[in-house]
């Protein structure tokens, strides 16, 4: 099985500093995805009534934490977290499949944030940046494969 490398860490011809920069950017972007995934665990903790973290309070949460809808929302927060953790790990290790995982993470993330953004509105901004990164690297990978 051959492993495809993504556009950010491409081994395409070019001066070594360009390859180094691509590798550094991929590592940084992977860490951002991992951090975004870890932040999603806060939504799970709140909805499952494990903890009130930072400015997140049970009284302000929608749906009501601990309710059936809250338990379901917590599971979606957890799914988004896992998807972003996988995507970040794949991106940092140079695997092109990170895009699929990141896209799925955005879908799950938007599903729980968009209806009631509140303090999580910054997550929508990060989700938008992830979609831009997925799109840009997909287009770059297609150009280099021709």
N, C-alpha and C positions, 0 to 999 in steps of 0.2 A: 504494500500500500504506500503510495507516495503522499507526502505531506505538502500541501500547498502553503506558501507563505503569503501573508497579506501585503498590501501596498506599502504600509508604513515600514516594514522590515524587509522589503524586497532585496534580493541579492542581484538585482539588475546591475549592469555595468554602470559605473559612475565612480567618482573619486571617493576614497574611503571616508572622508568627512561627511559626505552625503549619506552613506550607509549608517554611519555612527549616529547622525542626527535622527534618521528615521527610527533607528532602534531606541534612542532615548525618548522620542515622541511616543512610540508605541508603548514603552514602559510606563511613561507618565499617564497616558490615556487609559492604560489598563488599571493603574492605581486609582484613577478617578472613578472608573466603573466599579471597582471593588469597594471604594468608599461609599459610593451611591448605594450599592447593595447593602452595606452595613447600616446605613441610615434607614433603609426600609425595614430593618428589624425593629426599629422604634415603633413603627406602625403596628407591627405584630404584637409587641409587648403591650402597647396601649389597648388594642382591641381585645386581646385575650386577658386583660386585667392583670398582667404580670407586673407592670410598673408604670408610673407616670414619670416620663423623662423630659428634662428641660422644661419648656413651656407647654408641653402636652399634658392635658388634664382630662380625666374621665368625663367630667361634667361638660366639657366643650366638644367632645368627640362625637362624630356622626359616621356611621350608625352608633347606637349606644353600645359601649364596650360590654362584653359578656353576653349580649343578646345573641340569638341565632344569626342575625345579620352581622353583628360585630365579630362573631367567631369566623364567619365566612370571609368578611373583609380582612381579618387578621391572616387568614390562610392565603389570600391573594397578595397581601403585603409580603408574606413569607416567600411565596412563589417568585415575586419580583426580586426579592433579595437574592435568592438562590440563582436565578437567571443572570443577574448582574455580576454576581461573584464568579460564576462560570465564564461569562463573557470576558470579564477583566483578566482572569487567569489565562484564557486562550489568547487574548490580544497580547498580553505581556510575554507569552511564550512563542509568539509568531505564527499562530494558527489562524488561517483564514475563516474558519467556521465561527469565529467570535461574533460575526455580524448577525447570524441567525439568532444566537442566544441574546444578544443585546437588543435586537428588534423585539423579540418575545418579551424581554424584560420591560421595554418601554410600553408595550401593550398592557401588560399587567399593572405597571406603575400608573399609567394614565387612567386605567379603570378604577383604581381606588382613590387617586388624588383629584381628578377632574370634577366629580360630583360635589365635593365639599373641600376645596383647596385649603382654606384656612392657613395655618402655619406651614403647610407642606407645599405652598405655591412655588417655592424655589425648586422643588423637585420637578415641576413641569418645565422649568427653564433648562435643567440638566437633561431631562428627557428629550427636549428639542435639540439640544447640542449633540446628544447621542445619535439622534436620527440624522442630523447633518453629517456627523462623522461616518456613520454607516454608508450614507449615500455617496459622500466624497471618496471614500476608500474603495467602494464598489466600482465607481466610475473609473478611478485610477487603475484598478486591477484589470478592468476590461480593456483599457487603452494599452496596457503593457502586454496583455496576452494576445493582441492582434499581430 
